[in-house]
């Protein structure tokens, strides 16, 4: 699968998932723009088919709606970075960029969540002050974890009672 075909596929998933196909985004109109972008990037080059997919493989392990918003917001950001250095005077580049920006705005909560995850990875856990604060928050964190797992158990047991399997 070429990069651009792959791009169209990922964009399709994103737009269908968030209901943008009918009201904000028309994939059929974008197909022509993406075909032109393929030509710009010379995506028919043989090296494009080498290796594994870049984004679609990542989407398979993200199953919950809120999880998908996180990964999709990052994928959209990557596409926008790719398009940053392209010729913005070309209408097809502008159209694709505009649609991606629109999608990114609709996924802004996913971006915020991703930033939260990045911030966590930057914490200096060897810092004594950070350790003290973390220990002070440990019970609250465990309570929240208990709340989320017990709500999942409740949902499952309610489903089992309702199900006449």
N, CA and C of each residue as an Amber inpcrd file, in Angstrom:
protein
   495
   0.8530000  -1.1730000   0.0000000   0.0000000   0.0000000   0.0000000
   0.8970000   1.2330000   0.0000000   0.6480000   2.1330000  -0.9240000
   1.4830000   3.3260000  -1.0100000   1.1720000   4.2710000   0.1410000
   2.0790000   5.1840000   0.3820000   1.8930000   6.1530000   1.4640000
   0.5950000   6.9310000   1.2770000   0.3230000   7.3790000   0.0670000
  -0.8570000   8.2030000  -0.1590000  -2.1330000   7.3730000  -0.0690000
  -2.1230000   6.1620000  -0.5860000  -3.2870000   5.2930000  -0.4370000
  -3.5170000   5.0290000   1.0380000  -2.4340000   4.8000000   1.7040000
  -2.4670000   4.5980000   3.1360000  -2.9980000   5.8380000   3.8430000
  -2.5670000   7.0150000   3.4000000  -3.0260000   8.2810000   3.9680000
  -4.5260000   8.4360000   3.7900000  -5.0050000   8.1270000   2.6040000
  -6.4420000   8.2170000   2.3440000  -7.1940000   7.2630000   3.2580000
  -6.6430000   6.0710000   3.4320000  -7.2760000   5.0820000   4.3010000
  -7.3660000   5.6030000   5.7390000  -6.2670000   6.1360000   6.2510000
  -6.2580000   6.6590000   7.6220000  -7.2110000   7.8400000   7.7400000
  -7.1820000   8.7460000   6.7700000  -8.1080000   9.8750000   6.7940000
  -9.5520000   9.3970000   6.7600000  -9.8200000   8.3750000   5.9730000
 -11.1690000   7.8180000   5.9040000 -11.6190000   7.3110000   7.2590000
 -10.7410000   6.5730000   7.9270000 -11.0640000   6.0510000   9.2580000
 -11.3700000   7.1960000  10.2080000 -10.5220000   8.1930000  10.1910000
 -10.6900000   9.3290000  11.0960000 -12.0140000  10.0330000  10.8190000
 -12.2800000  10.3120000   9.5610000 -13.4650000  11.0870000   9.2270000
 -14.7420000  10.2990000   9.4670000 -14.7460000   9.0420000   9.1190000
 -15.9240000   8.2220000   9.3570000 -16.1460000   8.0730000  10.8540000
 -15.0880000   7.8350000  11.5850000 -15.1840000   7.6390000  13.0250000
 -15.7840000   8.8490000  13.7200000 -15.4200000  10.0250000  13.2840000
 -15.9070000  11.2320000  13.9390000 -17.0440000  11.9050000  13.1830000
 -17.6080000  11.2280000  12.1860000 -18.7800000  11.7450000  11.5030000
 -18.5280000  12.9650000  10.6390000 -17.3230000  13.1220000  10.1290000
 -16.9990000  14.2980000   9.3250000 -17.2320000  14.0700000   7.8390000
 -17.5900000  12.8630000   7.4690000 -17.7080000  12.5640000   6.0500000
 -18.8310000  13.3680000   5.4220000 -19.9830000  13.4260000   6.0890000
 -21.1240000  14.0800000   5.4680000 -21.1190000  15.5960000   5.6690000
 -20.8290000  16.0570000   6.8710000 -21.0070000  17.4720000   7.1260000
 -19.7710000  18.3260000   6.9050000 -18.5840000  17.8490000   7.0710000
 -17.4190000  18.7260000   6.9560000 -16.4270000  18.2910000   5.8880000
 -16.4460000  17.0470000   5.5770000 -15.3840000  16.5580000   4.7300000
 -15.9420000  15.6040000   3.6960000 -15.5550000  15.7690000   2.4840000
 -15.9920000  14.8870000   1.4270000 -14.7720000  14.1550000   0.8910000
 -14.7010000  12.8720000   1.2000000 -13.5340000  12.0790000   0.7850000
 -13.3880000  12.0140000  -0.7300000 -14.4960000  12.0060000  -1.4310000
 -14.4000000  11.9360000  -2.8870000 -13.7210000  13.1850000  -3.4440000
 -14.0060000  14.3410000  -2.8610000 -13.3320000  15.5640000  -3.3030000
 -11.8540000  15.5150000  -2.9190000 -11.5780000  14.9740000  -1.7520000
 -10.1870000  14.9010000  -1.3010000  -9.3730000  13.8870000  -2.0890000
 -10.0230000  12.8850000  -2.6570000  -9.3000000  11.8630000  -3.4050000
  -8.4500000  12.4930000  -4.5020000  -9.0180000  13.4190000  -5.2370000
  -8.2700000  14.0870000  -6.2990000  -7.0870000  14.8680000  -5.7340000
  -7.3130000  15.5720000  -4.6240000  -6.2300000  16.3300000  -3.9860000
  -5.1190000  15.3880000  -3.5040000  -5.5210000  14.2550000  -2.9540000
  -4.5270000  13.2950000  -2.4600000  -3.7680000  12.6730000  -3.6250000
  -4.4530000  12.4390000  -4.7430000  -3.7570000  11.9300000  -5.9290000
  -2.6850000  12.9150000  -6.4020000  -3.0120000  14.1980000  -6.3440000
  -2.0250000  15.2140000  -6.7240000  -0.8680000  15.2440000  -5.7230000
  -1.1970000  15.0570000  -4.4540000  -0.1550000  15.0220000  -3.4300000
   0.7520000  13.8000000  -3.6280000   0.1690000  12.6910000  -4.0620000
   0.9650000  11.4990000  -4.3740000   2.0030000  11.8200000  -5.4410000
   1.5720000  12.5440000  -6.4520000   2.4990000  12.9230000  -7.5250000
   3.5880000  13.8440000  -6.9790000   3.2120000  14.7790000  -6.1000000
   4.1960000  15.6910000  -5.5060000   5.2810000  14.9250000  -4.7470000
   4.8710000  13.8810000  -4.0510000   5.7990000  13.1060000  -3.2340000
   6.4120000  11.9200000  -3.9820000   6.0390000  11.7540000  -5.2480000
   6.5310000  10.6290000  -6.0390000   6.3150000   9.3140000  -5.2820000
   5.0850000   9.1250000  -4.8300000   4.7930000   7.9750000  -3.9730000
   4.7080000   6.6460000  -4.7110000   4.8720000   6.6690000  -6.0220000
   4.9000000   5.4070000  -6.7550000   6.2870000   4.7760000  -6.7160000
   7.2250000   5.4450000  -6.0620000   8.5770000   4.9320000  -5.9130000
   8.5340000   3.5730000  -5.2070000   9.3740000   2.6640000  -5.5970000
   9.3360000   1.2900000  -5.0860000   9.5980000   1.1940000  -3.5840000
  10.3240000   2.1300000  -3.0110000  10.6360000   2.0330000  -1.5840000
   9.4330000   2.2950000  -0.6830000   8.3590000   2.8640000  -1.2240000
   7.1720000   3.1670000  -0.4250000   6.5060000   1.8880000   0.0810000
   6.5350000   0.8390000  -0.7240000   5.8960000  -0.4130000  -0.3420000
   6.7060000  -1.2620000   0.6140000   7.9370000  -0.8720000   0.9040000
   8.7900000  -1.6540000   1.7950000   8.3710000  -1.4820000   3.2500000
   8.4290000  -2.5510000   3.9970000   8.1860000  -2.4630000   5.4330000
   6.7140000  -2.4850000   5.7940000   6.4580000  -2.0990000   7.0170000
   5.1110000  -2.1470000   7.5700000   4.4380000  -0.7830000   7.4720000
   3.1090000  -0.7620000   7.6460000   2.3930000   0.5170000   7.6310000
   2.8930000   1.4460000   8.7380000   2.6950000   2.7190000   8.5520000
   3.1540000   3.6980000   9.5310000   2.0880000   3.9490000  10.5910000
   0.8490000   4.2020000  10.1690000  -0.1890000   4.5930000  11.1110000
  -1.2620000   3.5250000  11.3540000  -1.7340000   2.8710000  10.3050000
  -2.8860000   1.9760000  10.4800000  -2.6150000   0.8610000  11.4770000
  -1.4090000   0.3930000  11.5220000  -1.0650000  -0.6570000  12.4770000
  -1.2190000  -0.1570000  13.9170000  -0.9200000   1.1060000  14.1290000
  -1.0390000   1.7020000  15.4640000  -2.4960000   1.8220000  15.8990000
  -3.3850000   2.0080000  14.9460000  -4.7970000   2.2030000  15.2660000
  -5.4740000   0.9490000  15.8060000  -4.9330000  -0.2200000  15.5040000
  -5.6210000  -1.4530000  15.8790000  -5.6650000  -1.7000000  17.3800000
  -4.6680000  -1.2440000  18.1150000  -4.6500000  -1.5110000  19.5500000
  -5.4000000  -0.4530000  20.3630000  -5.8370000   0.6130000  19.7320000
  -6.5820000   1.6730000  20.4100000  -8.0630000   1.4400000  20.1240000
  -8.7840000   0.9280000  21.1140000 -10.1440000   0.4700000  20.8460000
 -11.2400000   1.3950000  21.3710000 -11.0350000   2.0260000  22.4920000
 -12.0550000   2.8940000  23.0750000 -12.0820000   4.2360000  22.3370000
 -13.2440000   4.8500000  22.3020000 -13.4110000   6.1260000  21.5910000
 -12.4230000   7.1850000  22.0960000 -12.2940000   7.3390000  23.3970000
 -11.3860000   8.3490000  23.9360000  -9.9340000   8.0010000  23.6440000
  -9.6100000   6.7270000  23.6670000  -8.2520000   6.3130000  23.3000000
  -7.9700000   6.6780000  21.8550000  -8.9180000   6.3880000  20.9810000
  -8.7290000   6.6690000  19.5580000  -8.5290000   8.1590000  19.3140000
  -9.2240000   8.9890000  20.0740000  -9.0700000  10.4280000  19.9210000
  -7.6260000  10.8410000  20.2080000  -7.0000000  10.1780000  21.1570000
  -5.6170000  10.4990000  21.5020000  -4.6880000  10.1550000  20.3480000
  -4.7570000   8.9230000  19.8730000  -3.8450000   8.5010000  18.8090000
  -4.1500000   9.2180000  17.4950000  -5.4330000   9.4260000  17.2040000
  -5.7870000  10.1050000  15.9610000  -5.3250000  11.5560000  15.9660000
  -5.3790000  12.2090000  17.1090000  -4.9020000  13.5940000  17.1680000
  -3.4110000  13.6530000  16.8630000  -2.6740000  12.6450000  17.3020000
  -1.2390000  12.6120000  17.0130000  -0.9600000  12.2760000  15.5550000
  -1.7580000  11.4020000  14.9840000  -1.5900000  11.0540000  13.5690000
  -1.8680000  12.2780000  12.7010000  -2.9320000  13.0030000  13.0160000
  -3.2530000  14.2270000  12.2660000  -2.1000000  15.2210000  12.3870000
  -1.5420000  15.3490000  13.5910000  -0.3960000  16.2490000  13.7820000
   0.7740000  15.8460000  12.9050000   1.0070000  14.5470000  12.7670000
   2.1010000  14.0730000  11.9180000   1.8550000  14.4360000  10.4560000
   0.6060000  14.2730000   9.9900000   0.2940000  14.6670000   8.6230000
   0.5100000  16.1690000   8.4220000   0.1180000  16.9570000   9.3960000
   0.3110000  18.4030000   9.2890000   1.7930000  18.7570000   9.2380000
   2.6140000  18.0320000   9.9930000   4.0680000  18.2650000   9.9330000
   4.6210000  17.9000000   8.5640000   4.1130000  16.8170000   8.0000000
   4.5630000  16.4030000   6.6670000   4.2430000  17.4990000   5.6550000
   3.0630000  18.0910000   5.7920000   2.6240000  19.1030000   4.8320000
   3.2210000  20.4860000   5.0820000   3.8570000  20.6980000   6.2290000
   4.4540000  22.0010000   6.5430000   5.4450000  22.4600000   5.4870000
   6.2170000  21.5490000   4.9770000   7.2900000  21.9010000   4.0470000
   6.9030000  21.7040000   2.5860000   5.6090000  21.5850000   2.3250000
   5.1710000  21.4480000   0.9380000   4.7510000  22.8130000   0.4010000
   4.5870000  22.8770000  -0.8840000   4.2610000  24.1320000  -1.5680000
   2.8010000  24.5100000  -1.2920000   2.6200000  25.5060000  -0.4220000
   1.2650000  25.9270000  -0.0230000   0.5480000  26.7120000  -1.1240000
   1.2530000  27.0330000  -2.1800000   0.5910000  27.7400000  -3.2760000
  -0.2820000  26.7860000  -4.0950000  -0.0830000  25.4870000  -3.9070000
  -0.8800000  24.5000000  -4.6240000  -2.2150000  24.3030000  -3.9030000
  -3.2880000  24.3770000  -4.6630000  -4.6330000  24.2970000  -4.0890000
  -4.8660000  22.9770000  -3.3600000  -4.3650000  21.8810000  -3.9110000
  -4.6210000  20.5810000  -3.2760000  -3.9290000  20.4790000  -1.9180000
  -2.7700000  21.0840000  -1.7860000  -2.0620000  21.0770000  -0.4930000
  -2.8470000  21.9070000   0.5170000  -3.3260000  23.0620000   0.0850000
  -4.1290000  23.9130000   0.9850000  -5.4050000  23.2070000   1.4110000
  -6.0970000  22.5590000   0.4770000  -7.3550000  21.8700000   0.7970000
  -7.1380000  20.7620000   1.8210000  -6.1280000  19.9550000   1.5880000
  -5.8350000  18.8570000   2.5170000  -5.4420000  19.4210000   3.8800000
  -4.5920000  20.4300000   3.8850000  -4.1730000  21.0470000   5.1510000
  -5.3570000  21.6070000   5.9220000  -6.2550000  22.2940000   5.2280000
  -7.4350000  22.8640000   5.8870000  -8.2920000  21.7780000   6.5130000
  -8.5010000  20.6950000   5.7870000  -9.3080000  19.5960000   6.3250000
  -8.6230000  18.9580000   7.5370000  -7.3160000  18.8220000   7.4610000
  -6.5880000  18.2530000   8.5900000  -6.6590000  19.1660000   9.8050000
  -6.5440000  20.4700000   9.5960000  -6.6710000  21.4180000  10.7170000
  -8.0630000  21.3390000  11.3340000  -9.0870000  21.2110000  10.4960000
 -10.4580000  21.0740000  10.9950000 -10.5830000  19.8190000  11.8540000
 -10.0340000  18.7300000  11.3640000 -10.0640000  17.4820000  12.1360000
  -9.2900000  17.6200000  13.4350000  -8.1400000  18.2680000  13.3720000
  -7.3260000  18.4370000  14.5730000  -8.0790000  19.2230000  15.6380000
  -8.7950000  20.2540000  15.2130000  -9.5860000  21.0450000  16.1630000
 -10.6570000  20.1820000  16.8290000 -11.2600000  19.2920000  16.0740000
 -12.3030000  18.4350000  16.6500000 -11.7130000  17.3980000  17.6000000
 -10.4060000  17.1920000  17.5160000  -9.7280000  16.2170000  18.3700000
  -8.8840000  16.8930000  19.4430000  -9.1660000  18.1450000  19.7310000
  -8.2990000  18.9020000  20.6380000  -8.2040000  18.2640000  22.0210000
  -9.2660000  17.6150000  22.4960000  -9.1690000  16.9650000  23.8010000
  -8.1970000  15.7970000  23.7480000  -8.1010000  15.1380000  22.6000000
  -7.1220000  14.0670000  22.4370000  -5.7050000  14.5970000  22.4890000
  -5.5050000  15.7790000  21.9030000  -4.1810000  16.4020000  21.9410000
  -3.7920000  16.7490000  23.3690000  -4.7390000  17.2630000  24.1200000
  -4.4730000  17.6120000  25.5170000  -4.0970000  16.3630000  26.3070000
  -4.8010000  15.2900000  26.0730000  -4.5070000  14.0390000  26.7850000
  -3.1260000  13.5200000  26.4130000  -2.7660000  13.6780000  25.1390000
  -1.4400000  13.2450000  24.7060000  -0.3580000  14.0970000  25.3700000
  -0.6170000  15.3840000  25.4890000   0.3400000  16.2600000  26.1780000
   0.5000000  15.8410000  27.6360000  -0.6030000  15.4430000  28.2650000
  -0.5310000  14.9540000  29.6470000   0.3820000  13.7350000  29.7360000
   0.2540000  12.8380000  28.7770000   1.1010000  11.6410000  28.7660000
   2.5690000  12.0160000  28.5650000   2.8160000  12.9520000  27.6630000
   4.1930000  13.4070000  27.4330000   4.7710000  14.0370000  28.6910000
   3.9470000  14.8490000  29.3780000   4.4010000  15.4870000  30.6180000
   4.7860000  14.4440000  31.6630000   4.0270000  13.3750000  31.7360000
   4.3430000  12.3170000  32.6990000   5.7010000  11.6840000  32.4080000
   6.0200000  11.5120000  31.1430000   7.3040000  10.8930000  30.8060000
   8.4800000  11.8020000  31.1270000   8.2090000  13.0980000  31.2470000
   9.2720000  14.0570000  31.5340000   9.5290000  14.2310000  33.0290000
   8.6480000  13.6830000  33.8660000   8.8240000  13.8450000  35.3170000
  10.1510000  13.2480000  35.7740000  10.8420000  13.9810000  36.6000000
  12.1190000  13.5230000  37.1510000  11.8300000  12.7150000  38.4140000
  11.5970000  11.4130000  38.2490000  11.1940000  10.5850000  39.3900000
  12.3230000  10.3730000  40.3910000  13.5310000  10.7580000  40.0530000
  14.6400000  10.6740000  41.0110000  14.6940000  11.9090000  41.9170000
  13.9330000  12.9370000  41.5810000  13.8780000  14.1700000  42.3610000
  13.0800000  13.9040000  43.6460000  13.6760000  14.2250000  44.7900000
  13.0650000  13.9470000  46.0860000  11.7260000  14.6740000  46.2480000
  11.6290000  15.9020000  45.7790000  10.3800000  16.6580000  45.8840000
   9.2640000  15.9640000  45.0780000   9.5960000  15.5200000  43.8730000
   8.6340000  14.7960000  43.0330000   8.2030000  13.5080000  43.7410000
   9.1580000  12.8020000  44.3210000   8.8420000  11.5660000  45.0320000
   7.8860000  11.8310000  46.1900000   8.1430000  12.8870000  46.9570000
   7.2850000  13.2210000  48.0990000   5.8630000  13.5280000  47.6440000
   5.7590000  14.3600000  46.6180000   4.4340000  14.7010000  46.0930000
   3.7160000  13.4430000  45.5900000   4.4450000  12.6140000  44.8840000
   3.8480000  11.3910000  44.3400000   3.3430000  10.4800000  45.4570000
   4.1340000  10.3230000  46.5040000   3.7280000   9.4780000  47.6250000
   2.4780000  10.0590000  48.2880000   2.4090000  11.3910000  48.4130000
   1.2260000  12.0280000  48.9920000  -0.0270000  11.7770000  48.1550000
   0.1310000  11.6090000  46.8500000  -1.0060000  11.3980000  45.9540000
  -1.3310000   9.9230000  45.7390000  -0.5100000   9.0240000  46.2270000
  -0.6570000   7.5980000  45.9240000  -2.0300000   7.0530000  46.2820000
  -2.5290000   7.3550000  47.4710000  -3.8230000   6.8170000  47.8840000
  -4.9380000   7.3000000  46.9510000  -4.9110000   8.5880000  46.5890000
  -5.9240000   9.1350000  45.6720000  -5.8590000   8.4560000  44.3090000
  -4.6510000   8.2260000  43.8320000  -4.4870000   7.5560000  42.5390000
  -5.0640000   6.1430000  42.5990000  -4.7560000   5.4220000  43.6890000
  -5.2800000   4.0670000  43.8320000  -6.8020000   4.0590000  43.9700000
  -7.3470000   5.0840000  44.6330000  -8.8060000   5.1940000  44.7310000
  -9.4310000   5.3530000  43.3500000  -8.8450000   6.2210000  42.5430000
  -9.3660000   6.4460000  41.1860000  -9.2610000   5.1710000  40.3540000
  -8.1780000   4.4610000  40.5250000  -8.0200000   3.2010000  39.8120000
  -9.0920000   2.2150000  40.2580000  -9.3500000   2.1590000  41.5540000
 -10.4050000   1.2890000  42.0760000 -11.7750000   1.6840000  41.5630000
 -12.0330000   2.9910000  41.4570000 -13.3210000   3.4680000  40.9450000
 -13.5310000   3.0370000  39.5040000 -12.4900000   3.1550000  38.6870000
 -12.6530000   2.8000000  37.2750000 -12.8070000   1.2970000  37.1080000
 -12.0730000   0.4990000  37.8640000 -12.1920000  -0.9530000  37.6980000
 -13.5150000  -1.4600000  38.2530000 -14.0320000  -0.8760000  39.3440000
 -15.3140000  -1.3310000  39.8850000 -16.4610000  -0.9330000  38.9710000
 -16.3480000   0.2070000  38.2690000 -17.4150000   0.5940000  37.3380000
 -17.4400000  -0.3600000  36.1530000 -16.2680000  -0.8340000  35.7110000
 -16.2200000  -1.8190000  34.6300000 -16.8460000  -3.1310000  35.0850000
 -16.5710000  -3.5550000  36.3070000 -17.1560000  -4.7870000  36.8270000
 -18.6660000  -4.6540000  36.9130000 -19.1630000  -3.4720000  37.3820000
 -20.6010000  -3.2460000  37.4730000 -21.2440000  -3.3280000  36.1000000
 -20.6300000  -2.6890000  35.1010000 -21.1890000  -2.7150000  33.7530000
 -21.2670000  -4.1450000  33.2320000 -20.2070000  -4.9300000  33.4880000
 -20.1950000  -6.3080000  33.0370000 -21.2870000  -7.1220000  33.7160000
 -21.4330000  -6.9900000  35.0450000 -22.4240000  -7.7820000  35.7540000
 -23.8350000  -7.3480000  35.3680000 -24.0530000  -6.0390000  35.0850000
 -25.3570000  -5.5810000  34.6270000 -25.6670000  -6.1960000  33.2770000
 -24.6910000  -6.2570000  32.3920000 -24.8880000  -6.8410000  31.0750000
 -25.2320000  -8.3220000  31.1970000 -24.5270000  -9.0100000  32.0850000
 -24.7900000 -10.4480000  32.2540000 -26.1990000 -10.6850000  32.7750000
 -26.7180000  -9.7990000  33.6680000 -28.0810000  -9.9520000  34.1550000
 -29.1000000  -9.6860000  33.0470000 -28.7860000  -8.7130000  32.1890000
 -29.7060000  -8.3520000  31.1120000 -29.6870000  -9.3810000  29.9960000
 -28.5490000  -9.9680000  29.7810000 -28.3800000 -10.9070000  28.6680000
 -29.0860000 -12.2170000  28.9850000 -29.9500000 -12.6580000  28.1010000
 -30.6560000 -13.9380000  28.2640000 -30.0150000 -14.9790000  27.3550000
 -28.7060000 -15.0880000  27.5000000 -27.9350000 -15.9630000  26.6020000
 -28.1550000 -17.4210000  26.9210000
